[in-house]
Amino acid sequence: MGSDRLNVSIVGGAGYVGGELLRLLLDHEHVRLKQVTADRSAGQPLHTAHPHLRGRVDTRFAEEAALEPCDLLFLALPHGKAQCGIERFSRLAPRLVDLSADFRLRDPDDYEATYGEPHPAPAWLPRFRYGLPELGRAGLGGATHASGVGCNATATILALLPAARAGWLAGQDRVVADLKVGSSEAGRDAAAGSHHPVRSGVVRPFRMVGHRHEAEIRQALADVDGLRVSLSVSSVEMVRGVAAAVHVWLPAGLTEREIWSAYRRCYAEEPFVRIVHDGQGPHRHPEPRLLRGTNYADVGWEYDASTGRAVLLSAIDNLGKGAAGSAVQTMNLMCGFAEQAGLRFGGTFP
């Protein structure tokens, strides 16, 4: 792109994911924010929806009908909206990154089975690359259309990937991923209403069976014969974060060295995946609270060599690596920027 900044706009910028996108893009050295749309907030300053951005930018929300051409368009709309407007959006920008679930699945039949209705724009599905760089970095370089990722799918895929690539998961059709998630996963509307998923420390299930992110995982790990993963998702007393514990059976008798080698082969060159597997100390396993505001994913494991039983662990920020962070990382690859541009924040502790 040379020295010129990319003119970027966001459609549907009033939600939590839109706010995280804004925070990241405002610090991106190759981006100029052009427009942010939100019909219900049109004319209001961005900080009315995102108070942490007060004083950072003087842009106001625009109506979607007033959207102008730009270099790249992020679609942060509710499920079902992007697919209905895809023809118009594609005329406004040569590059699109859609953060909803509208274009994550390549097979129209799989989409219909997952969401209960036919996709209204099935010809567009194969045009979108799945926006998880750790899974398909080569296909994102120079791509013009990319989907976002499901936060629960992201955490589960990253937990499973080393074992899958090592050939340890073939034929396992009863893998269960137990995910504990923060309240922001339900979105701003849920948080503002009477159905907020966390009240007074109560743990409540979001979806114990049949979670729609299972289709993403199935697509991502389709090369592993016979693998079937089921999700159990519960909200816990945190705002941001996903903690995944995926229960599998690995070959018995593996050594720690062999497992470490599998993880290093998978993630040694990944700038945003860290292996967390310490023998002692208070932070021996991945912890979502250490990842708030970051694009990092921490992965680890527990393994019983005598039986082969294992729990594969991962943690992410659902608004970061599970949504806006991966979207910005994907944009960087699409446009030839440094992959870590705009994503170097390392979190806070304590």
N, C-alpha and C positions, 0 to 999 in steps of 0.2 A: 504493500500500500504506500511505500515511500514515506515521506515525512508528514503527509497529510493525515489528519485524524479521520476515523470512520464516523460518519453521521449515523447514529443509532437511535431508534425510537422503541418505546415499549407500549404494547396494547394491553390494557388491563393492569395498570400499574398501582392500583390502590390496595391490593391484597398483601399478605405477608411475603409471598414470593416476589411480587413486584417491588416491595420495599427492599428486600435483600438484593435484588438485581440493581436497583438504584444505588445502594450503598457501594456495591462493587464497581459499578461502571463509573461512578463519580471519581474514583481513584485510579481509573485505568488510563495509562499513558497514551494509548492509541485510539481513544474513543471521545467523541463529542456527543453529549446527550441532546437530541433534537426535540422530541415530543414524548409526552407520557399521557396516555388516554385513560379516562375513567368517567363514564357518562354521569354517574351520580355525584361525582365530585368536580365536574367541569367548572373551571374558573377559579377554583380554590388552590392555594399554595400546596405544594407536595407535603409540607410538614403537617398539614391538617390530618393526613392519614398516616404519616411516618414522622412522628415528633422528633426522632433522633436525627433527622436531616435538617432541622431548623438552622438557618444560617449557612447551610452548605450550598444551596442552589436556589435561585429565584424563579425557576420554572413553575408554571401552573398546570394543573390537569386540563386536558383538552377533551372535547367530544370525539368519539371514534370517527364520526362522519367527517371531521376536519383533518383527518390524518393525511399527511403529505408524503411524497416519495422520500426515501432515505437509502442508505447503503445496506443496512441490515436491520431487520425487524424482529424483536422478541415478542412472542405471543404468550401472554400470561393470563389467558382467559379461562373461565370455568370450562369443564369438560363439555364437549359438543359444540362450542362456539367457533373455534378455529376452523374446523372442518367445513362448516357452513359458509365461511367467508374466505376460504383459501384462494379462490380465483382472484378476488380483489386484492388480498394481501400480497399475492405473488406479483401483481402488477405494480405494487408500490415499492417493492424492494427486491433486488436480485438475490438476496440471501435471507433465509428465514430460520429462526430457531423457535420451535413451539414447545412450551413447557408443560402443556396439558398432556393427557393420554391419547389425544386424537390420532396421532401418527406414530405411535410406538410399535404397534404390531403390523407386520408386513402382510399377513394373510387376512383377507377380508372375512373369510369364514371364521377364523380365530377371533377376530374383532367381534363379530356378531355373537359368537358363543360366549364371549366374555362380558359384553355390554348389553346383550339382549335386544339388539336392533342392528339392521344393516348399516354399514358405513356409507354416508351420503356422497363421498368422494373417493371411491376405492382406487381409482387410477393414480391418485397421489401417494398412496401408501408406499410403493416401492421407491419413490423419489427421496424419501426421508431416511437418513442414516441415524441409527440409534446412538444417542449422545452420551455414551459412557466410554470415555477414551481408553480406559483400561481394557475394554473388551474389543474395541474396533478402531484404534487410533488411525490406522492406515486409511481406512475409508472416510475419515473425517477431514483429512488434509485436502483442501480445495473443494470440499463439498459445498453445495448451495442450499441444501435443506437438511435440517437435523431436528430430531425429536428431543424432547427432554427425557428425564428418567423418573421412574417411580422411586420414592425414597426407600420404601420397604424392599423393593426389588434390588435397588443399588446395594443396600447393606447385605442382603442375602447373597447376591451374586459375588460380591467381593469376598465374603466369608468362604464361599464354596470353590472359588476359581482355582486356588492352588491344588486342592485335592482333586478337582476335576481334571486339570491338566496333567496331574501325575498319574491318572488312570485308576484312581482308587474308588470311584463312585459308580461305576457301571453296574446296572441292574438293581440299584437301590430305589425302590418305588414307594418307600414309606418314610422319606426324609421329612422331618418337621423343623421348621424355622420358627422359634419363639421370639417374637419381637416386642420390646417394651418401647413405647414411643411417647413423645411429648405432646402437649395439648395443641401446639401450633399446627400439627399435622391435620387437624380438623378444619383449619382455615379461619380467616377473620370472622366470617359470618357466624360460624359455630361458637367462636369464643365470645362473641358479643351477645349471643342469645341464651335461651334457657337450657340448651342442650350442650353446654360446655362439657367436654369429656372428663375433666378433673374437678372434683368438688371435695374439699375437706379431706384430701389424702386418699380418697376412695379409688381403687384400681378398677377400671371398667373395660370390658372387651369392646374393641371396635368391630372386629370381624374374626370370629373363631374359625370359620371354614369358608372356603370359596372366595378368598380375597382376590380382587382383580389383578393385583401385581403378580400372581402366580403365572399368568400367561406370559409376562415379560421374562420371568425366570426360565420358563420352559423354552421360549424362543432363544434366549441367550445361551443356554446350555444344551441346545438340541443335539450337539455332537456326542453327548454322553448317553450311550445306549441304555434305555430303561430307567433313566433317572426321573423321579417324580418328587416334586417338592411341594409341601403344603405349608401355608402360613397360619400362624396364630398371633394376632396383633392385639395388644392391650395397651391402654393409656395409663401412664403412671404420673407421679407427682413431679413433673418437670415440664418446661415450656418447649425447649428445643431438644432434639436428639432422637436417635434410634439406636438401641442396643439389641443386636441380633445374637442369638445362641442357636446354632443349627446342629441338630442331633443326627449323627451319622455313624456308620460302622466303617472303619478303615481296616486294612489288613493287620492282623495281630502281629506283634513282634517288631513293629517299626521302632527305630531308634530316634532319639531327639535330633540327632544329626540329619537323619533322612527327612524328617518333617521340616526342619529348618531349611534344608536344601530345596525342598519343594516350594516353600514360601519365597525364598530368595530368587529362585528361577522365575517365579511368577511376577515378583514385585520389585526386584532390585533396581530396575530402570524407571520405575514409576515415581514421578515427583510428588504425588499426593497420597501415596499409600505407605503407611509405616507399620512395621511388624512390632507388636507389643507382646512380649512373652518373657517375663522376668521371673526368676525363681524365688525372689524375696522382695520385700518392700511393699508399700501400700498401693502401688500402681502397677500391678503385675499383669493386668488384663486391660483391654480397650474400655475406655470410659467416655460416654458422650459429653459429659460436662466439661471435659478438657478440650473439646472440639468446637465449642460454641463460636459461631461467626467465622469458621474456617472452611476451607475446601478439602481438608484432610479426611482420610478414612484410616482408622487404626484397626488392625486385624491380629488375631491370635488364636490359641487353641488350648484345650485340655484333652489328654489322651491316656487311655488305660492300655498299656502294651499287652497285658495278659488276655484281654478280651477283644481289643480293637475298637471298643466304644470310644467315641470322640465327640466333643462339642467344639464346633468351629465358631469363633467369635469375631464380631466386627462392631464398630461404633462409628457413627457419622452425625453431623448436624443435618437434620432433615431439610432445612431451608438452604443449607450450603451445598455440601457434596450431594445431597439428595434432591437438589432442585437448581437454585440460581448459580451456585458455584460450578457445578458440572456444565451448566449452560454457557457460562463465561469461558470455561476451559475449552469447551467445544468451539465457541466463536474464535478463540485464539488459534485453534488448529485449522479451522476453515479459512481464516484470513492470513495465515502465515506469521502470526505474532509469536513471541516467546510464550510457551505454554503456561508459565506461571504469572504472566502479566495480569495485574489487578487482583491477584489471589495470594499474595505473600503474607497476609496476616496470619500469625501463628497461634492465636488464641490467648487466653489469660489463665493465670493461676496465682493464688487460690481463687 
